[in-house]
Amino acid sequence: MTKHRVRVPQVADISAAIRLYYEHTEIGNKDIRAIFGDMGNGRIGRLKQLVLEAMHERGTVHYNAQYVNTEVAYDVWGINIDRLTAGRKKLQQLGLGG
């Protein structure tokens, strides 16, 4: 297995990240941009490659060649959906949006 070094950006849109996690089994380039903000196809490709490698290791079913499994992607990218959800709820309680 090839190890890729990719800097995973911070989540730019918490609401989009939460919505996509619960709405889609697999995510593509447009979804990744919604989570992390605007970035080029090359960087998105490297992020997806990390996920594809993990999917292969875990034996995760792959339905669309242009997409990656959402749950595996969040795990590989270090996105903790429970923490995001709790953080958004707290921001809403404080009247700070989210």
C-alpha positions, 0 to 999 in steps of 0.5 A: 500500500502506498502512503500518501501525505495529504494535509486535511483541511479544517471543516469549513461548513459544519452544517454541510458536513453534518448534513452530508454525513447523514444524507449520503452513503458516498460523497464526491468532489462537490460534496468535499468542497461543501465540507472543506471549502473551495479547493482544486481537483488535485487536492480533492483527488489526494483526499479521496485516494486516502479514503480509497486506500482505507476502503480497500483495507476495510473491504468497504463496498464501492458503488460509484468510481467517482465517489468515496464512502462517507463514513470511511472518509470522515474517519480517515479525515479525522472528522468526528460527527458526534463532536460536530453535532454537539458543537453546532448544538452548543453554538445554536444554544449560545445564539452564535449560529451553527 
